[in-house]
Amino acid sequence: MPPLPRFLPGLGLTALIATLALIAGGRSELQAIGLAPLTLAIVLGALVGNFMPRLTSGASQAGIKFAQRTLLRSGVALYGLNLSLQDVTQVGFSGIGIDLLMVASTLALGCFVGTRWLGMDRDSALLIAAGSAICGAAAIVATVPLLRMRTADTAAKTATAVATVVLFGTLALFLYPLLFAWLGSESSLFGMFIGSTVHEVAQVVAIGNAIGGEAAQNAVIVKMIRVLLLVPFLLGLSFWIAGRDDAASGQKISIPWFALVFLLFVAINSLHILPEQARSVLKLAGIACLASAMAAFGMETTWRLLRRAGFRPLLLGAILFVHLVAVGGWINLG
């Protein structure tokens, strides 16, 4: 079968699920509780994969794999259109420094605790740490292509990591407004606390809007700086993995092209050289690509694979959540 028709069954299925997730994610009721299209896409994909497995096997496999690889990388690259350098300047060096500290400490803690204390494999610990430290599901799916996991492990580890960060990000939706009322902090400072510690962009928006005032604006700006840190993380990770895994094989370092294109789109967005209509279309295309990739990962995630992961991913997610709230609160509000 020629390449394009070979991909069509699987791509059509992932596109359908992604479309449903985008439509549902646009509803105000779901936005109010911070449920993003990416989260909905992996949930819907898992439901299809578990209850209608015939749809995801055979002829659909080529398109599903294409979504997990090519559409994933394209979506991460286009995600750069959500950011601009102007966002960075609005919170100054203090906001950048806080984000750097929280991201670095969360990544280090997650990898150390996950592998040394909990006995998890490196890839699972790193995915949960990246999702907790940077930007939730988007960081997880951006990290996946660099880890060189076995095909059989990719879907289960990705879905487990996404489920973990979504769970504790959802807990933050209820906890942070209570903390704001209890602590009586300035809304501007609390906004920086939200942006530097909450997992998903959608959750940051929901919490910021619930608190109101300067909290909403500062929360989103600080969060977007965290998202921008995804690029140096991916580049550093690619060099680290190459130095660790390729030393014996003599392979060349593989630089993730999608991370560099991400930076290019940030620069384009900062210069305002794209017409607004074109920018909106490309942003939608990027989210659609990511949602399709998440749906593809969900379709290959079975309950058996999730049960096999056990309680350790949840425990690691809980430890990182406590770290984000406690250390982030001390730095921002102390």
Secondary structure, 3 states (H helix, E strand, C coil): CCHHHHHHHHHHHHHHHHHHHHHHHCCHHHHHCCCCHHHHHHHHHHHHHHHCHHHHCHHHHHHHHHHHHHHHHHHHHHHHHHCCHHHHHHHHHHHHHHHHHHHHHHHHHHHHHHHHHCCCCHHHHHHHHHHHHHHCHHHHHHHHHHCCCCHHHHHHHHHHHHHHHHHHHHHHHHHHHHHHHHHCCCHHHHHHHHHHHCCCHHHHHHHHHHHCCHHHHHHHHHHHHHHHCHHHHHHHHHHHHHHHHCCCCCCCCCCCHHHHHHHHHHHHHHHCCCCHHHHHHHHHHHHHHHHHHHHHHHHCCCHHHHHHHCCHHHHHHHHHHHHHHHHHHHHHHC
